[in-house]
Amino acid sequence: MMGHRIRRARPADYDAVIGVIDDWWGRAVVHNLPRMFLDHFHRTSLIASDEHGISGFLVGFGSPSDPDTAYIHFVAVRPDARKAGLGRSLYDDFFAIMRAEGRKVVSAITSPSNYTSIDFHRSLGFAVAGPVADYNGPGRAVIVFSRGV
Ligand SMILES: CC(C)(COP(=O)(O)OP(=O)(O)OC[C@H]1O[C@@H](n2cnc3c(N)ncnc32)[C@H](O)[C@@H]1OP(=O)(O)O)[C@@H](O)C(=O)NCCC(=O)NCCS
């Protein structure tokens, strides 16, 4: 990926991430990323940056309960850096980390209205299932993605 450096996250990255997240998403999503994700899953999360600062991030982890499975909780690329392969690079680096841990499957979810996320995951070879009704409680359907690492 030309011009972008990807590294493992650190807990202190939380403040930079949370400061841009609503702007990059185009709506309020700050409540979906409490600080505990960076405090406890920074080792398997990734930060991309370029000469303008943070350009993307991925928050993910290997399941502590299922040794085969990894989960991507959050991903975003700075609006001016999109459609140039950075999201794919973040996923590729996460897959490599998870492959090295012996993980077999990566999963993620999104809301049924997030067509960008659905197209993005389909392009990356994820199987797309759903909407799964009541997945996160009554009336809260989600789309479920899964892919081998
Ligand atoms: C989703 C997101 C991370 C993609 O990042 P990106 O760097 O633009 O993605 P890439 O350039 O690596 O694209 C990878 C593939 O996804 C596809 N894709 C990316 N954005 C797309 C869009 N808006 N519509 C359709 N396809 C898209 C690309 O065409 C590409 O496929 P290809 O390689 O077969 O051409 C970015 O759009 C984003 O941050 N969106 C807002 C936050 C969000 O919705 N996150 C997803 C939550 S699960």
The ligand as an ORCA input file, in Angstrom:
! r2SCAN-3c Opt
* xyz 0 1
  C     -15.592      0.108      4.213
  C     -14.258      0.836      4.138
  C     -13.401      0.488      5.351
  C     -13.523      0.375      2.853
  O     -12.194      0.901      2.850
  P     -11.407      1.172      1.480
  O      -9.984      1.451      1.809
  O     -12.121      2.195      0.676
  O     -11.538     -0.256      0.742
  P     -10.576     -0.822     -0.415
  O     -10.151      0.302     -1.299
  O      -9.481     -1.657      0.195
  O     -11.587     -1.746     -1.202
  C     -11.567     -3.168     -1.129
  C     -12.689     -3.704     -1.970
  O     -13.960     -3.258     -1.460
  C     -14.694     -2.584     -2.464
  N     -15.341     -1.379     -1.924
  C     -14.789     -0.492     -1.084
  N     -15.640      0.525     -0.848
  C     -16.755      0.267     -1.583
  C     -17.969      0.962     -1.776
  N     -18.210      2.160     -1.178
  N     -18.900      0.408     -2.598
  C     -18.643     -0.768     -3.225
  N     -17.489     -1.472     -3.083
  C     -16.557     -0.951     -2.274
  C     -13.667     -2.127     -3.473
  O     -14.245     -2.028     -4.752
  C     -12.602     -3.193     -3.409
  O     -12.916     -4.282     -4.230
  P     -11.932     -4.713     -5.440
  O     -10.569     -4.821     -4.821
  O     -12.525     -6.002     -5.866
  O     -12.036     -3.596     -6.408
  C     -14.466      2.380      4.036
  O     -15.378      2.660      2.991
  C     -15.017      3.018      5.314
  O     -14.267      3.352      6.223
  N     -16.357      3.216      5.385
  C     -17.009      3.837      6.538
  C     -17.011      2.961      7.728
  C     -17.687      1.617      7.485
  O     -18.800      1.538      6.976
  N     -16.987      0.537      7.847
  C     -17.435     -0.830      7.672
  C     -17.999     -1.319      8.922
  S     -18.133     -3.049      9.094
*
